[in-house]
Structure formats: C-alpha cells, structure tokens
Amino acid sequence: MANTDFKSVSEYIATKPREVQAMLKRVRAAIRKAVPAAKEGISYQIPVYKLDGVAVVFFAGWKEHFSLYPAGDALVAAFKRELAGYKITKGTIRFPFSGGVPVDLIERIAKFRAEELVERGKGKRGRGSQLDRLRRLCGALPSSFEKVSHGTPTFFVEKDKGVYLMFADNHHNKGSLAVWLPVPPGHQAALIEDAPKTYFMPPYVGTGGWVGINLEQIKDQALEIHIRKAWELSSPKKKGKAHPGGVRGT
C-alpha cells in the first residue's frame, strides 16, 4: 500500500517511479528558486510552500502528469498565452510528463503567487488586518483557543475542542477573505438567499449547517453576533448542533 503519511517532500518524491522522481525534483527546485523564503512542507499529503503560514503553491505527481495549484482567475489571466496548451480544472494546472518540466514558467507562477499574497496582505482589508479583526472578536469569548488546523487559522470553544470558526483565505481562488462558521438550523439558506454577496455555502462543512461569510461585506457588529452564536452552537455542552463531524483539530 502506498505511503499516505508523508513527513517531508523528499519522502513524497521517493515514493514515485524513478523517471517521475527526476521531474518532480525539477519542479521542487524551480519553486524553491522562485520563492526561497517559503517554508517547505506537506499539507493534504502533497508538497506545499508557505509564506507566513499561507500556502503559496502546492504540487503533486500523478500517473501521467504533475499538478500545480492554486491557479486563481488572476493567475490564469496573467499566463493565458503560456497556459493555453495545458488543462486547467478547479484551479489546478496539469502538466503532462510527456511535455517535460517548464521550469521557467513554474518559477514565474510561483513568484506571481507570492506577489499575490503580499498584495492581499496590504491595506486595512488585507489578510493580516482581517485575521486581527477575528482574533479581537473571538478573543472576547470565554476560553476561545486558536491554532492552525487543516492549513488555516481555526478557532475552538476551548483548547482542541469545539471548532466554531475557520478562516478561509482566498475563497474559490478569487482572492477574497472569509470565515466559515455554524448557524442555527434553518438559517443557512435564508442568509444566502437574502444576501448572496455576503453569505455563501462553504465547501466540506456546508452540509453540516455552516455558512461562509465574506469579511469585506460584513460589519463588526453583525459579525460579532454570528461569532457568538457559532461559539454557543459548537460548545461541547451543546455537541451535535450544527457541528460538522468532519472538522477536527489536527
């Protein structure tokens, strides 16, 4: 059975056929050259490169191709000509092994992604400011605990118990900043229908009664109300109410 608990990028690459290993090593080298300050690691069991804890780029090797992602609308538009011959689905660029490794293109894509993160972090609506905003609101709740879970800042009712809010950086690869949190039964559909620019159905946890909130579209007073209610719904004392079983601290 293939290894599904990789501890390093080198270990990940070593599980691939020899000819694939050589190509993935070139992909790895291109990314590291383009973003030397990025921290290399494994997330979702594939290689990832992060700056200040935020994913710049992932890569993965498959049977006949390797993939690079995320590829948002801005990136695809910026490299429209260069990417014309490659398949792009759900923010993922597929590079067939038969075409070799376009090292220069990968370097420029990685640099573009790094620059996107820098720009997104600037100004009063940047990533850092929005995260500080969440920390201020969540920090006012009793025993609230924050740590990185599933690759993103996540808030718990108490240490490692009761996830009540997840920070969603770059929702749908469109550069927006959002949160996912549980709402009372029956509220999800009503919120989305009433204000679709503010609320949306989040992936993975939407079926558990959670809602996504675009942070640029909501004021502190309304956001605070949602956060307090989410904390109550996710409290261990009320376990089972609007809490998706798939979200756990890792």
C-alpha positions as CSV (number, residue, x, y, z in Angstrom):
1,M,0.0,0.0,0.0
2,A,1.3,3.4,-0.9
3,N,2.5,5.7,1.9
4,T,-0.2,8.2,2.8
5,D,1.5,9.8,5.8
6,F,4.5,11.7,4.3
7,K,6.8,13.6,6.7
8,S,8.7,15.5,4.1
9,V,8.8,16.4,0.4
10,S,11.8,14.2,-0.2
11,E,9.8,11.3,1.2
12,Y,6.9,12.1,-1.0
13,I,9.0,12.2,-4.1
14,A,10.8,9.0,-3.2
15,T,7.5,7.0,-3.5
16,K,7.2,7.8,-7.2
17,P,8.7,5.9,-10.1
18,R,12.3,6.9,-10.8
19,E,11.6,8.9,-14.0
20,V,8.8,10.8,-12.2
21,Q,11.1,11.5,-9.3
22,A,13.5,13.3,-11.6
23,M,10.8,15.5,-12.9
24,L,9.3,16.3,-9.5
25,K,12.7,17.3,-8.3
26,R,12.9,19.8,-11.1
27,V,9.5,21.2,-10.1
28,R,10.6,21.4,-6.5
29,A,13.9,23.2,-7.4
30,A,12.0,25.7,-9.6
31,I,9.6,26.6,-6.8
32,R,12.4,26.9,-4.2
33,K,14.4,29.1,-6.5
34,A,11.4,31.4,-7.2
35,V,10.4,31.7,-3.5
36,P,13.5,31.0,-1.4
37,A,11.8,32.3,1.7
38,A,8.9,29.9,1.5
39,K,8.7,27.1,4.1
40,E,8.5,23.7,2.5
41,G,6.2,21.1,4.0
42,I,3.4,18.6,3.5
43,S,-0.3,19.5,3.5
44,Y,-3.1,17.3,2.4
45,Q,-0.3,14.7,1.8
46,I,1.3,16.7,-1.0
47,P,4.1,19.2,-1.1
48,V,3.3,22.8,-0.2
49,Y,5.3,26.0,0.1
50,K,4.2,28.7,2.5
51,L,5.0,32.3,3.4
52,D,4.0,33.4,6.9
53,G,1.9,30.3,7.2
54,V,-0.1,30.9,4.0
55,A,0.2,28.5,1.1
56,V,1.9,30.0,-2.0
57,V,1.8,26.9,-4.1
58,F,1.2,23.1,-4.0
59,F,2.5,20.5,-6.4
60,A,1.6,16.8,-6.8
61,G,2.8,14.0,-9.1
62,W,0.3,11.6,-10.7
63,K,0.5,8.8,-13.2
64,E,0.8,10.8,-16.4
65,H,1.1,14.4,-15.2
66,F,2.1,16.6,-12.3
67,S,-0.2,19.4,-11.0
68,L,0.4,22.9,-9.7
69,Y,-2.2,24.9,-7.7
70,P,-4.0,27.1,-6.7
71,A,-4.5,28.8,-10.0
72,G,-7.0,31.6,-9.5
73,D,-8.6,33.8,-12.1
74,A,-5.9,36.4,-11.9
75,L,-3.1,33.9,-12.4
76,V,-4.7,32.2,-15.3
77,A,-5.4,35.6,-17.0
78,A,-1.8,36.7,-16.4
79,F,-0.4,33.5,-18.0
80,K,-3.1,33.0,-20.6
81,R,-0.7,32.5,-23.5
82,E,1.7,30.2,-21.7
83,L,-1.1,28.1,-20.2
84,A,-3.0,27.7,-23.5
85,G,-1.7,24.2,-24.0
86,Y,-2.4,22.9,-20.5
87,K,-5.5,21.6,-18.9
88,I,-6.9,23.8,-16.0
89,T,-9.6,22.5,-13.8
90,K,-10.9,23.7,-10.4
91,G,-7.8,26.0,-10.0
92,T,-5.3,23.2,-10.8
93,I,-2.9,23.3,-13.7
94,R,-2.0,19.9,-15.2
95,F,1.4,19.5,-16.9
96,P,1.8,16.2,-18.8
97,F,5.1,14.4,-18.1
98,S,5.4,13.9,-21.9
99,G,5.9,17.7,-22.2
100,G,8.8,17.9,-19.8
101,V,9.1,20.4,-16.9
102,P,8.6,24.0,-18.0
103,V,11.0,25.3,-15.3
104,D,10.8,29.0,-16.2
105,L,7.0,29.0,-16.3
106,I,6.8,27.3,-12.9
107,E,9.3,29.8,-11.4
108,R,7.2,32.7,-12.7
109,I,3.9,31.2,-11.5
110,A,5.4,30.7,-8.0
111,K,6.6,34.3,-7.9
112,F,3.2,35.6,-9.1
113,R,1.5,33.7,-6.3
114,A,3.9,35.1,-3.7
115,E,3.3,38.6,-5.0
116,E,-0.5,38.0,-4.9
117,L,-0.2,37.1,-1.2
118,V,1.9,40.2,-0.5
119,E,-0.7,42.5,-2.2
120,R,-3.6,40.8,-0.5
121,G,-2.0,41.4,2.9
122,K,-1.7,45.2,2.3
123,G,-4.2,47.8,3.5
124,K,-7.0,47.8,6.0
125,R,-8.8,44.9,4.3
126,G,-5.7,42.7,3.9
127,R,-5.3,39.2,5.3
128,G,-3.4,40.4,8.4
129,S,-6.0,43.0,9.2
130,Q,-8.9,40.6,8.8
131,L,-7.2,38.0,10.9
132,D,-6.5,40.6,13.6
133,R,-10.2,41.5,13.4
134,L,-11.2,37.9,14.0
135,R,-8.8,37.5,16.8
136,R,-10.1,40.5,18.5
137,L,-13.8,39.4,18.3
138,C,-13.0,35.7,19.1
139,G,-10.7,36.7,21.9
140,A,-13.6,38.3,23.8
141,L,-15.2,34.8,24.2
142,P,-14.5,32.6,27.2
143,S,-11.7,30.1,26.7
144,S,-11.5,30.7,22.9
145,F,-8.5,28.9,21.5
146,E,-6.8,29.4,18.2
147,K,-4.4,27.1,16.2
148,V,-3.7,26.2,12.6
149,S,-5.9,23.2,11.6
150,H,-6.5,21.9,8.1
151,G,-3.9,24.5,7.0
152,T,-5.8,27.6,8.2
153,P,-6.3,29.6,11.4
154,T,-9.1,27.9,13.3
155,F,-10.9,28.9,16.5
156,F,-12.1,26.4,19.1
157,V,-14.5,26.9,22.1
158,E,-11.7,25.6,24.3
159,K,-8.3,24.0,23.6
160,D,-8.8,21.5,20.8
161,K,-12.5,21.1,21.5
162,G,-15.4,22.5,19.6
163,V,-14.4,24.2,16.3
164,Y,-16.6,27.2,15.8
165,L,-14.8,29.3,13.2
166,M,-12.4,28.7,10.3
167,F,-10.6,31.5,8.4
168,A,-10.9,30.9,4.7
169,D,-8.1,32.6,2.8
170,N,-8.6,33.1,-0.9
171,H,-12.1,31.5,-1.2
172,H,-12.5,29.8,-4.5
173,N,-9.1,31.2,-5.6
174,K,-10.6,34.6,-6.2
175,G,-8.6,36.5,-3.6
176,S,-11.5,37.0,-1.1
177,L,-11.2,36.5,2.6
178,A,-14.0,34.8,4.5
179,V,-14.9,32.8,7.6
180,W,-16.8,29.6,7.9
181,L,-19.0,29.1,11.0
182,P,-22.1,27.2,12.1
183,V,-25.5,29.0,12.2
184,P,-28.8,27.8,13.8
185,P,-30.8,25.2,11.9
186,G,-32.7,26.7,9.0
187,H,-30.7,29.9,8.9
188,Q,-28.1,28.9,6.3
189,A,-30.4,29.0,3.2
190,A,-32.2,32.1,4.4
191,L,-28.9,34.1,4.9
192,I,-27.6,33.1,1.5
193,E,-30.8,33.9,-0.3
194,D,-31.2,37.3,1.5
195,A,-27.6,38.5,1.0
196,P,-25.7,36.3,-1.6
197,K,-22.7,38.8,-1.8
198,T,-22.2,38.3,2.0
199,Y,-23.1,34.7,2.6
200,F,-22.3,31.5,0.7
201,M,-22.4,27.8,1.0
202,P,-18.9,26.7,2.2
203,P,-17.3,23.5,0.9
204,Y,-16.9,20.5,3.2
205,V,-18.8,22.0,6.2
206,G,-21.8,23.4,4.4
207,T,-23.8,20.2,4.7
208,G,-23.3,20.5,8.5
209,G,-25.3,23.7,8.7
210,W,-22.3,26.1,8.4
211,V,-22.3,29.3,6.3
212,G,-19.4,31.2,4.7
213,I,-19.2,35.0,5.3
214,N,-17.2,37.3,3.0
215,L,-15.4,39.5,5.5
216,E,-15.4,42.6,3.3
217,Q,-19.2,42.5,3.1
218,I,-20.0,42.5,6.8
219,K,-19.6,45.0,9.7
220,D,-18.2,44.2,13.1
221,Q,-21.5,44.3,14.9
222,A,-23.1,41.7,12.7
223,L,-20.0,39.6,12.5
224,E,-19.7,39.6,16.3
225,I,-23.3,38.3,16.6
226,H,-22.5,35.4,14.2
227,I,-19.3,34.5,16.0
228,R,-21.0,34.5,19.5
229,K,-23.8,32.2,18.2
230,A,-21.3,29.9,16.5
231,W,-19.4,29.7,19.8
232,E,-22.6,28.7,21.5
233,L,-23.6,26.1,18.9
234,S,-20.1,24.5,19.0
235,S,-19.8,24.4,22.7
236,P,-19.1,20.8,23.9
237,K,-22.1,21.2,26.2
238,K,-24.3,21.5,23.0
239,K,-22.4,19.0,21.0
240,G,-24.2,17.8,17.9
241,K,-25.9,21.1,17.0
242,A,-24.7,22.4,13.6
243,H,-21.3,20.9,14.1
244,P,-19.8,19.0,11.2
245,G,-18.3,15.7,12.2
246,G,-15.5,16.1,9.6
247,V,-13.9,19.2,11.3
248,R,-11.4,18.2,14.0
249,G,-8.2,19.7,15.3
250,T,-5.1,18.4,13.6
